[in-house]
């Protein structure tokens, strides 16, 4: 069936549009960040000796790079789809993961005190 009605998208989303290709790039970078950060955290869990401060890579900038990666994945999805649903998933993800990242950051500060890097943010490098 062919429809001539208006689309429910926010912008034109042909497979080669700027928004679609940009969304794929943002999604892929976010996914790599998420997978990498989860791997680092799982590696720390498998080591004996209690809790450790995650180091290197994105952990030098934020306490929860896995959450930052997931936020970026949903931002990429929203850009790819240019839809209200994509935007809603992005907003929901932010409203869920940003407070969790802040909670994790506070836990790290309480657990490690002076040993925890002072310039490290909760979820968004250099910002928050």
C-alpha positions as CSV (number, residue, x, y, z in Angstrom):
1,X,0.0,0.0,0.0
2,X,1.3,3.4,-0.9
3,X,0.7,6.4,1.3
4,X,0.9,10.1,0.3
5,X,0.2,11.3,3.9
6,X,2.6,13.2,6.1
7,X,5.4,11.3,7.8
8,X,5.6,11.3,11.6
9,X,9.3,12.0,11.5
10,X,11.0,15.1,12.7
11,X,13.2,15.5,9.6
12,X,13.8,13.8,6.3
13,X,15.4,10.4,7.1
14,X,16.5,8.8,3.8
15,X,19.3,6.3,4.2
16,X,21.9,8.8,3.1
17,X,20.7,11.8,4.9
18,X,23.0,13.8,7.2
19,X,20.9,12.8,10.2
20,X,20.8,9.1,9.4
21,X,24.6,8.8,8.7
22,X,25.4,11.1,11.7
23,X,23.2,9.0,13.9
24,X,24.9,5.8,12.9
25,X,28.3,7.3,13.7
26,X,27.1,8.5,17.2
27,X,25.4,5.2,17.9
28,X,28.5,3.2,16.9
29,X,30.8,5.4,19.0
30,X,28.4,5.1,22.0
31,X,28.2,1.3,21.6
32,X,32.0,1.0,21.6
33,X,32.3,3.1,24.7
34,X,29.6,1.1,26.5
35,X,31.1,-2.3,25.6
36,X,34.6,-1.1,26.5
37,X,33.6,0.4,29.8
38,X,31.5,-2.7,30.8
39,X,34.6,-4.8,30.0
40,X,36.8,-2.7,32.3
41,X,34.3,-3.0,35.1
42,X,33.9,-6.7,34.7
43,X,37.6,-7.1,34.7
44,X,37.9,-5.2,38.0
45,X,35.1,-7.4,39.5
46,X,37.0,-10.5,38.6
47,X,40.1,-9.3,40.5
48,X,40.4,-10.2,44.2
49,X,41.0,-7.6,46.8
50,X,37.9,-5.5,47.0
51,X,36.7,-2.5,45.1
52,X,39.2,-0.6,42.9
53,X,39.0,2.8,41.2
54,X,38.6,2.3,37.4
55,X,41.4,4.0,35.5
56,X,42.4,4.9,32.0
57,X,40.5,5.8,28.9
58,X,37.1,7.5,29.5
59,X,37.3,6.6,33.2
60,X,39.8,9.5,33.5
61,X,37.0,11.9,32.6
62,X,33.8,10.3,34.0
63,X,32.7,7.8,36.6
64,X,30.2,6.0,34.4
65,X,31.4,5.9,30.8
66,X,29.2,2.9,30.2
67,X,26.2,5.1,30.9
68,X,27.6,7.9,28.7
69,X,27.9,5.3,25.9
70,X,24.4,4.2,26.3
71,X,23.1,7.8,26.3
72,X,25.0,8.3,23.1
73,X,23.6,5.1,21.6
74,X,20.0,6.4,22.1
75,X,21.0,9.9,20.8
76,X,22.3,8.2,17.7
77,X,19.1,6.2,17.4
78,X,17.0,9.4,17.8
79,X,19.1,11.0,15.0
80,X,18.8,8.0,12.7
81,X,15.1,7.7,13.1
82,X,14.3,11.5,13.3
83,X,11.1,10.4,15.1
84,X,9.2,11.4,18.2
85,X,9.7,7.8,19.5
86,X,13.5,8.1,19.0
87,X,13.5,11.4,20.9
88,X,11.3,9.9,23.7
89,X,13.7,6.9,24.1
90,X,16.7,9.3,24.3
91,X,14.9,11.5,26.9
92,X,13.9,8.5,28.9
93,X,17.4,7.0,28.9
94,X,18.8,10.3,30.1
95,X,16.3,10.6,32.8
96,X,17.1,7.1,34.0
97,X,20.9,6.9,33.5
98,X,22.1,10.4,34.5
99,X,20.7,10.1,38.1
100,X,22.3,6.6,38.3
101,X,25.6,8.0,37.1
102,X,25.4,10.7,39.7
103,X,24.7,8.1,42.4
104,X,27.6,6.0,41.3
105,X,29.9,9.1,41.3
106,X,28.8,9.9,44.9
107,X,29.5,6.3,45.9
108,X,33.0,6.4,44.5
109,X,33.7,9.7,46.3
110,X,32.4,8.3,49.6
111,X,34.2,5.0,49.1
112,X,37.6,6.3,48.0
113,X,37.6,9.8,49.4
114,X,40.9,11.7,48.6
115,X,42.1,8.9,46.4
116,X,39.4,9.4,43.9
117,X,40.3,11.8,41.0
118,X,39.1,15.3,41.7
119,X,38.4,16.4,38.1
120,X,36.3,13.3,37.2
121,X,32.7,14.1,36.4
122,X,29.7,11.8,36.8
123,X,28.6,11.2,33.2
124,X,29.4,14.1,30.8
125,X,33.1,14.9,30.5
126,X,34.1,18.4,31.8
127,X,30.4,19.2,32.4
128,X,28.5,17.1,34.9
